Amino acid sequence: MNLWKRMKLAGRVLTRGADGTDMPDGIKPPKRGPATEPLQLSTVFRGVQVLQTAITGLPIVEQRGGRDLPDVSPMVLQPDVSRSRRDFIADIVASLVLDGNAFTRIVRDWKGEIVTCEMLPPQYVTVTDESDDPARPDLRFSYLGHVYTADDVVHSKFLNVPGRLRGLGPISAAREEIEAAQLARDYKAKFFTDGSNLKGYLRTSENITQEAAQQAKASWKASGEAGDIKVVGKNLEYVPLSLKPADLQFLETQKFDTTQIARLLGIPASIMLAAVDGSNLTYSNIEQSWIEFADYTLAAYTGELEEIFNRLLPRGRTAKFDWDSSQRANMSDRYTAYKTAIEAGFLTVDDVRRKEGLPALGKEEDQ
């Protein structure tokens, strides 16, 4: 089924109703307030952007029987006919990071053939189990007044916990640490504008009454201009609070919060542009950190994405992310590995050209 036919069918089948304007108050979800928005933290924003960029940039190949196929199905090229594949994958990654859950609705035509799919905002999806046996759940997904079964919705979880209907994400699981970082940021912003913070004080070695203290304070504040000359009373001495620039910017707190969030998201400090005390990064260490980043962080997201694409593909076909583009060190090492593979006979020149994003050679040129 070509893209134009899929879009025509999707226009008749797809009913989003995202605004919920025609829904009664008992069903319409309440509006969410901007109480704690993790993306307002620069470290969290950077972390989500890094994960989205790293995963959406990976090529996807189709396989049958463990062998790569030369062509990719339309459902893999553009799962949602109304959006690009990059935006579709980026939304799933952000949902898994921030909420720990991603819900992909599969849309079929009257023949039961998959037409398209759409990403459902996880904050508006309610998961219930109609079964009495937790080992054999019968899940229902409610979204804006519509109820779907597991055949209609692919539920992706970042961290699956037995007994929980919803998964856990790095941000939702460590909400207290994120809120603590937000409080530290807000305190730093208010430090210079909050009048309750001391900038200095008047000191005397003699006893002073409350009335005299109020009079000295009023006299000190009488001339509010910054460059004006202050005159203190008898036996009064002004003592300024001297803070280092690093203390004023709360640099140690910011460094600690950045390291904590980078560890929480599983992103190397070098990618987050964060300095770690005592670390000595060399080229080999950075290369190894990239490989560990792909194996232990990105794989958690790409594995869930592959399950979604496998639901969209015909039986016998599977989708796989190509990791060579993210784990290769440099051109020289990559070409040396290709040469070894070609000489050993388990890769051809066309296989190598396809991995490098180049067209296949003709038979005469290949020989």
Secondary structure, DSSP 4 states (H G I P E B T S, - for coil): --HHHHHHHHHHH-----S-TTS-TTTSPPPPP-S--GGGSHHHHHHHHHHHHHHHTS-EEEEETTEE-SS--HHHH-SSTTS-HHHHHHHHHHHHHHTSEEEEEEEE-TTS-EEEEEEEPGGGEEEEE--S-TTS--EEEEETTEEEETTTEEEEESB--TT-SS-B-HHHHTHHHHHHHHHHHHHHHHHTT-TTS-SEEEE-SS---HHHHHHHHHHHHH---TTSPP---TT-EEEE----HHHHTTHHHHHHHHHHHHHHHT--TTTTT---TT----HHHHHHHHHHHIIIIIHHHHHHHHHHHHHHSPTT-EEEE--HHHH---HHHHHHHHHHHHHHTSS-HHHHHHHTT-PPPPHHHH-
